[in-house]
């Protein structure tokens, strides 16, 4: 069983959970949320108070560039050591946790918490690794995050990986048996985060899961789902937390430089704790992220689009169709023979080239009305993109390497992963 899981880059972990704690005060939302709303994190701090809390073990990214960030990091490491010394945690050895998250819309999102092998992860566009980034990794974002992780004795994950399992063979059978499993927590999340329940998988369930994941990596599955054969399989695609996973990878690669190769397998930092979800679960919704361009001549920009794509025309049709709104009206651009998989890629490739040459700024917008309202102001133009179909995610990563940046949004901020489980990484 372990060998089969290892073959797909996954393993059970010695999972840490707080014991005899107020779990509502323990769990806090992913550190990269509410970065422009310091009042959110101030309220989280008030709720957590003096109780054991994951807040003391993570650095909200709103503080990442503060002058005293090194002091924040030192306090986090001291808190981790203190929690370990005070025996705050209970260890669930060699475990995978099945979780059910009740979201703000009332839907229940199932997932699995387990460790993945960073040797099987590569964020380089076009890599053939089992675990791949879905969007381009901004290398400049990694070093400050490495400073947070490199001396930390514990990790708490907000990384979410997706599997492409349309037949629902991996997570869903476990969900059906949740009532008979060993429950490890059941509590309300703070700050409108919904509800969270977790159960520990049995040995038998883990073995069935290993078989199902191995099937996803088979050449037959690659041929059936993506129409390709003889290519490296893609099992896990990063849905959220790409830069956090890239940071874990960087820390591990740095350790390898000072560790004999025969000891790499035993390095705790070789693995990262993640949540795994099925792309095809009904609770997971992909929402399009639109674009508004500021400080441009919209007519000139639209003409340049047609020069950039000589086959482009006004109106809708086969291929990629992109809606636009500006002060002079609205319409559609159609590219009948696109070079990339997604309309967002067609638009973004043009905008990157145009803005570099002509100036202007682009912002990434959620919602049709906001895009239209902003785009209709003088000197602006808004572009509305179709939502990416779930069946396009893995196909695009396989074909194009990574998605264009800001391709889709996966859930509201309140529904992002909360820190609950931990794992020793030293």
C-alpha positions as CSV (number, residue, x, y, z in Angstrom):
1,X,0.0,0.0,0.0
2,X,2.7,2.5,1.0
3,X,4.7,1.7,-2.2
4,X,1.6,2.3,-4.3
5,X,1.0,5.6,-2.6
6,X,4.7,6.5,-3.0
7,X,4.4,5.8,-6.7
8,X,1.9,8.7,-7.0
9,X,3.8,11.0,-4.7
10,X,1.6,10.7,-1.6
11,X,2.0,9.2,1.9
12,X,0.3,9.0,5.3
13,X,1.8,11.4,7.8
14,X,2.3,11.7,11.5
15,X,-0.4,14.4,11.9
16,X,-0.5,16.7,14.8
17,X,-3.9,17.9,16.1
18,X,-4.4,20.1,19.2
19,X,-5.8,18.2,22.2
20,X,-8.2,19.6,24.9
21,X,-8.4,22.9,23.0
22,X,-11.1,25.2,21.8
23,X,-10.9,24.3,18.1
24,X,-12.9,27.3,17.0
25,X,-10.1,29.5,18.5
26,X,-7.5,27.2,17.1
27,X,-8.4,27.2,13.4
28,X,-7.7,30.3,11.3
29,X,-8.0,31.0,7.6
30,X,-5.1,30.8,5.1
31,X,-2.5,33.4,5.6
32,X,-2.9,34.8,2.0
33,X,-6.5,35.9,2.6
34,X,-7.8,39.4,3.6
35,X,-4.3,40.9,2.9
36,X,-5.9,44.4,2.5
37,X,-8.2,44.1,5.5
38,X,-6.1,44.3,8.7
39,X,-9.3,44.6,10.7
40,X,-10.0,41.0,9.8
41,X,-6.8,39.7,11.4
42,X,-7.2,42.1,14.3
43,X,-10.6,40.4,15.0
44,X,-9.0,36.9,14.6
45,X,-6.4,38.0,17.2
46,X,-9.1,39.1,19.6
47,X,-11.0,35.8,19.2
48,X,-7.9,33.7,19.7
49,X,-6.8,35.6,22.8
50,X,-4.5,33.6,25.0
51,X,-5.8,30.2,23.9
52,X,-3.7,27.9,21.8
53,X,-4.2,29.0,18.2
54,X,-2.8,28.4,14.8
55,X,-2.7,32.2,14.5
56,X,0.5,32.1,16.7
57,X,2.1,29.6,14.2
58,X,1.5,31.4,10.9
59,X,2.3,34.8,9.4
60,X,-0.6,36.6,7.7
61,X,0.8,37.8,4.4
62,X,-0.5,41.3,5.3
63,X,2.5,41.4,7.6
64,X,5.1,39.8,5.3
65,X,6.6,43.2,4.2
66,X,6.4,44.9,7.6
67,X,9.7,46.3,8.9
68,X,9.6,44.0,11.9
69,X,8.8,40.8,10.0
70,X,11.9,39.1,11.4
71,X,10.5,39.6,14.9
72,X,7.2,38.1,13.8
73,X,9.0,35.1,12.4
74,X,11.0,34.6,15.6
75,X,7.8,34.8,17.6
76,X,6.2,32.1,15.4
77,X,9.1,29.8,15.9
78,X,9.1,30.3,19.7
79,X,5.4,29.6,19.8
80,X,5.9,26.4,17.8
81,X,8.6,25.3,20.2
82,X,6.4,26.3,23.2
83,X,3.4,24.3,21.9
84,X,5.6,21.2,21.4
85,X,7.2,21.6,24.9
86,X,3.8,22.0,26.5
87,X,2.4,18.9,24.8
88,X,-0.4,20.8,23.1
89,X,-0.6,18.3,20.3
90,X,-1.8,14.7,20.0
91,X,0.0,12.8,17.3
92,X,-2.0,10.6,14.9
93,X,0.8,8.4,13.4
94,X,0.9,7.3,9.8
95,X,-2.5,8.9,9.1
96,X,-4.7,10.4,6.4
97,X,-7.6,12.5,7.6
98,X,-10.9,12.7,5.7
99,X,-12.5,16.1,6.1
100,X,-15.9,17.7,5.4
101,X,-16.1,21.5,5.1
102,X,-19.5,23.2,5.2
103,X,-19.0,26.3,3.1
104,X,-20.7,29.7,3.2
105,X,-23.2,28.5,0.5
106,X,-24.2,25.5,2.7
107,X,-22.5,22.9,0.4
108,X,-20.2,20.3,2.0
109,X,-16.8,20.1,0.4
110,X,-14.9,16.8,1.0
111,X,-11.2,16.4,1.1
112,X,-8.2,14.4,2.3
113,X,-5.3,15.7,4.4
114,X,-2.1,13.8,3.7
115,X,1.6,14.4,2.8
116,X,3.0,14.6,-0.7
117,X,6.5,14.0,-1.9
118,X,8.3,17.2,-3.0
119,X,10.5,15.1,-5.2
120,X,7.4,14.5,-7.3
121,X,6.5,18.2,-7.5
122,X,7.9,20.7,-10.0
123,X,6.5,24.2,-10.6
124,X,8.5,24.7,-13.8
125,X,6.1,25.3,-16.7
126,X,5.9,22.2,-18.9
127,X,7.3,19.8,-16.3
128,X,6.3,16.2,-16.4
129,X,6.1,15.7,-12.6
130,X,3.2,13.9,-10.9
131,X,2.4,17.1,-9.0
132,X,2.3,20.4,-11.0
133,X,1.6,24.0,-10.6
134,X,-1.5,25.3,-12.5
135,X,-0.3,28.9,-12.7
136,X,3.1,30.5,-13.3
137,X,5.2,30.7,-10.1
138,X,6.5,34.2,-9.4
139,X,10.0,33.4,-8.2
140,X,10.4,36.7,-6.4
141,X,7.6,35.7,-4.0
142,X,9.5,32.6,-2.7
143,X,12.5,34.0,-0.7
144,X,10.4,36.0,1.9
145,X,8.2,32.9,2.4
146,X,11.3,30.7,2.8
147,X,12.4,33.0,5.7
148,X,9.1,32.0,7.5
149,X,9.5,28.3,6.9
150,X,13.2,27.5,7.0
151,X,13.6,27.4,10.8
152,X,10.1,26.4,11.7
153,X,9.8,23.0,13.4
154,X,6.1,22.6,12.3
155,X,4.1,23.1,9.1
156,X,0.4,23.9,8.9
157,X,-1.0,23.5,5.4
158,X,-3.2,25.7,3.3
159,X,-2.2,24.1,0.0
160,X,-5.0,22.5,-1.9
161,X,-4.3,19.9,-4.6
162,X,-6.9,18.8,-7.1
163,X,-7.3,15.3,-8.6
164,X,-9.2,14.8,-11.9
165,X,-11.4,11.9,-10.9
166,X,-14.7,12.2,-12.9
167,X,-15.7,8.7,-11.9
168,X,-15.3,9.6,-8.2
169,X,-13.3,6.6,-7.2
170,X,-10.9,8.2,-4.6
171,X,-12.6,10.5,-2.1
172,X,-16.3,9.6,-2.5
173,X,-16.1,6.0,-1.3
174,X,-14.5,7.3,1.9
175,X,-17.2,10.0,2.3
176,X,-19.9,7.2,2.1
177,X,-18.3,5.5,5.1
178,X,-17.6,8.5,7.2
179,X,-20.3,7.5,9.8
180,X,-18.3,4.4,10.7
181,X,-14.9,6.1,11.0
182,X,-12.9,7.4,14.0
183,X,-13.8,11.1,14.2
184,X,-11.0,13.4,15.3
185,X,-12.8,16.8,15.3
186,X,-16.2,18.5,14.7
187,X,-16.5,22.2,15.3
188,X,-17.6,25.6,14.0
189,X,-15.0,27.8,12.3
190,X,-14.5,31.4,13.3
191,X,-15.2,34.5,11.1
192,X,-18.0,32.9,9.0
193,X,-15.8,30.1,7.9
194,X,-18.6,27.5,8.2
195,X,-18.1,24.1,9.9
196,X,-15.4,21.4,9.8
197,X,-15.4,17.7,10.6
198,X,-12.6,15.2,10.3
199,X,-12.1,11.5,10.5
200,X,-9.1,9.2,10.4
201,X,-8.9,6.7,7.5
202,X,-8.6,3.0,8.4
203,X,-5.9,0.8,6.9
204,X,-8.4,-0.8,4.6
205,X,-9.6,2.6,3.3
206,X,-6.0,3.7,2.7
207,X,-5.3,0.6,0.6
208,X,-8.4,1.2,-1.5
209,X,-7.4,4.9,-1.9
210,X,-3.9,3.8,-3.0
211,X,-5.3,1.6,-5.8
212,X,-7.7,4.4,-7.0
213,X,-4.9,7.0,-7.2
214,X,-2.6,4.6,-9.0
215,X,-5.4,4.1,-11.6
216,X,-5.5,7.9,-12.1
217,X,-1.8,7.7,-13.0
218,X,-2.2,4.9,-15.5
219,X,-1.6,5.4,-19.2
220,X,-5.2,4.2,-19.9
221,X,-6.5,7.0,-17.7
222,X,-4.4,9.6,-19.5
223,X,-5.6,8.3,-22.9
224,X,-9.2,8.3,-21.8
225,X,-9.3,11.7,-20.2
226,X,-6.8,13.7,-22.3
227,X,-6.3,11.8,-25.5
228,X,-2.6,11.4,-24.9
229,X,-0.5,8.2,-24.4
230,X,3.1,7.6,-23.4
231,X,3.5,10.9,-21.6
232,X,4.3,11.5,-17.9
233,X,1.0,11.3,-15.9
234,X,-0.4,14.3,-14.0
235,X,-2.1,13.2,-10.8
236,X,-2.2,16.3,-8.6
237,X,-2.7,19.9,-9.8
238,X,-2.2,22.8,-7.4
239,X,-5.6,24.5,-6.8
240,X,-4.6,26.9,-4.0
241,X,-1.3,27.7,-2.3
242,X,1.1,27.3,-5.2
243,X,3.7,29.7,-3.7
244,X,3.5,27.9,-0.4
245,X,4.2,24.6,-2.0
246,X,7.0,26.2,-4.0
247,X,8.4,27.5,-0.8
248,X,8.4,24.0,0.8
249,X,10.1,22.7,-2.3
250,X,12.8,25.4,-2.1
251,X,13.5,24.7,1.6
252,X,13.8,20.9,0.8
253,X,16.1,21.6,-2.2
254,X,18.3,23.8,0.1
255,X,18.5,21.0,2.6
256,X,19.6,18.5,0.0
257,X,22.6,20.6,-0.8
258,X,24.0,20.0,2.8
259,X,22.6,16.4,3.3
260,X,24.1,13.2,1.9
261,X,21.9,11.8,-0.8
262,X,21.3,8.5,1.1
263,X,19.5,10.6,3.8
264,X,17.2,12.6,1.6
265,X,14.4,10.0,1.9
266,X,14.3,10.4,5.7
267,X,14.2,14.2,5.7
268,X,10.9,15.4,7.1
269,X,11.2,18.5,4.9
270,X,11.0,16.2,1.8
271,X,7.2,16.1,2.3
272,X,4.5,18.7,2.6
273,X,1.1,18.4,4.2
274,X,-1.8,19.3,1.8
275,X,-5.5,18.9,1.4
276,X,-6.6,16.9,-1.7
277,X,-9.9,17.5,-3.4
278,X,-11.7,16.1,-6.4
279,X,-12.0,18.6,-9.2
280,X,-15.4,17.2,-10.0
281,X,-17.1,17.6,-6.6
282,X,-20.2,19.8,-7.0
283,X,-19.1,22.0,-4.1
284,X,-16.0,23.2,-6.1
285,X,-16.9,26.1,-8.4
286,X,-14.6,27.8,-10.8
287,X,-15.4,31.4,-11.4
288,X,-13.9,33.5,-14.2
289,X,-11.6,36.4,-13.3
290,X,-12.1,39.3,-15.7
291,X,-9.7,42.1,-16.8
292,X,-10.1,45.9,-16.8
293,X,-7.4,47.9,-18.5
294,X,-6.8,51.4,-17.3
295,X,-5.2,54.4,-18.9
296,X,-5.5,53.4,-22.5
297,X,-7.2,54.4,-25.8
298,X,-9.8,51.6,-26.1
299,X,-10.3,52.0,-29.9
300,X,-6.5,51.8,-30.4
301,X,-6.3,48.8,-28.2
302,X,-9.1,46.9,-30.0
303,X,-7.4,47.7,-33.3
304,X,-4.1,46.4,-32.0
305,X,-5.8,43.1,-30.9
306,X,-6.9,42.5,-34.5
307,X,-3.3,43.2,-35.7
308,X,-1.9,40.8,-33.0
309,X,-4.4,38.1,-34.2
310,X,-4.8,38.6,-37.9
311,X,-7.8,36.2,-38.1
312,X,-9.6,38.0,-35.3
313,X,-13.0,39.5,-36.1
314,X,-15.9,41.3,-34.4
315,X,-18.7,39.2,-33.0
316,X,-19.1,35.7,-31.6
317,X,-18.1,32.4,-33.1
318,X,-16.1,29.2,-32.9
319,X,-12.7,29.4,-31.1
320,X,-12.3,32.0,-28.4
321,X,-14.9,34.8,-27.9
322,X,-14.2,37.6,-25.5
323,X,-16.8,40.3,-24.5
324,X,-15.7,43.9,-23.9
325,X,-17.2,47.1,-22.6
326,X,-15.8,50.7,-22.9
327,X,-17.3,54.2,-22.9
328,X,-18.1,53.9,-26.6
329,X,-20.2,50.7,-26.2
330,X,-19.7,47.0,-25.9
331,X,-19.1,44.0,-28.2
332,X,-17.2,40.8,-28.8
333,X,-13.9,39.8,-30.2
334,X,-13.6,36.4,-31.8
335,X,-10.4,34.5,-32.5
336,X,-11.4,31.4,-34.6
337,X,-8.1,29.5,-34.6
338,X,-6.5,30.1,-31.1
339,X,-3.0,29.0,-30.4
340,X,-3.7,28.2,-26.8
341,X,-6.3,26.2,-24.9
342,X,-8.2,29.0,-23.1
343,X,-9.7,32.4,-24.0
344,X,-7.9,33.9,-21.0
345,X,-4.6,32.9,-22.5
346,X,-5.5,34.5,-25.9
347,X,-6.4,37.8,-24.1
348,X,-3.5,37.8,-21.6
349,X,-0.8,37.1,-24.2
350,X,-2.0,40.1,-26.2
351,X,-2.4,42.4,-23.1
352,X,1.1,41.6,-21.9
353,X,2.6,42.6,-25.2
354,X,0.4,45.6,-25.7
355,X,0.9,47.1,-22.2
356,X,4.6,46.6,-22.4
357,X,4.8,48.6,-25.6
358,X,2.1,51.2,-25.0
359,X,1.7,51.6,-21.2
360,X,-1.5,51.3,-19.1
361,X,-2.4,49.0,-16.2
362,X,-4.5,45.9,-15.9
363,X,-6.5,44.8,-12.8
364,X,-8.2,41.4,-12.2
365,X,-11.9,41.7,-11.4
366,X,-14.5,39.3,-10.0
367,X,-18.1,39.8,-11.4
368,X,-19.6,40.9,-14.7
369,X,-21.2,44.1,-13.4
370,X,-18.1,45.5,-11.7
371,X,-16.1,44.8,-14.9
372,X,-18.7,46.6,-17.1
373,X,-18.9,49.5,-14.7
374,X,-15.2,50.0,-14.5
375,X,-14.7,49.3,-18.2
376,X,-17.3,52.0,-19.2
377,X,-15.3,54.8,-17.6
378,X,-13.2,57.0,-20.0
379,X,-9.7,55.7,-20.6
380,X,-10.7,52.1,-19.6
381,X,-11.9,49.0,-21.2
382,X,-13.2,45.9,-19.5
383,X,-12.9,42.3,-20.8
384,X,-15.2,39.5,-19.6
385,X,-14.0,36.0,-20.0
386,X,-15.9,32.7,-20.0
387,X,-15.5,30.6,-17.0
388,X,-13.1,27.7,-17.5
389,X,-14.7,24.3,-17.6
390,X,-13.4,21.9,-15.0
391,X,-12.5,19.4,-17.7
392,X,-10.1,22.0,-19.2
393,X,-7.9,22.4,-16.2
394,X,-5.7,19.3,-16.5
395,X,-5.8,19.3,-20.3
396,X,-4.5,22.9,-20.3
397,X,-1.7,22.2,-17.9
398,X,-0.7,19.1,-19.9
399,X,-0.9,21.0,-23.2
400,X,0.3,24.5,-22.3
401,X,2.4,23.9,-19.2
402,X,0.6,26.2,-16.9
403,X,-2.6,28.3,-17.0
404,X,-2.4,32.1,-17.6
405,X,-2.2,34.0,-14.4
406,X,-5.5,34.8,-12.7
407,X,-7.4,32.2,-14.8
408,X,-10.0,31.2,-12.2
409,X,-11.1,31.7,-8.7
410,X,-12.0,28.7,-6.5
411,X,-14.4,29.8,-3.8
412,X,-14.9,32.9,-1.7
413,X,-12.2,34.1,0.8
414,X,-14.2,32.7,3.8
415,X,-14.2,29.3,2.2
416,X,-10.5,29.0,1.8
417,X,-8.7,26.4,3.8
418,X,-8.3,26.9,7.5
419,X,-5.2,25.8,9.4
420,X,-6.0,22.8,11.6
421,X,-3.6,19.9,11.1
422,X,0.1,20.2,11.6
423,X,3.2,18.1,11.0
424,X,6.8,18.2,12.2
425,X,9.2,19.2,9.5
426,X,12.5,18.9,11.5
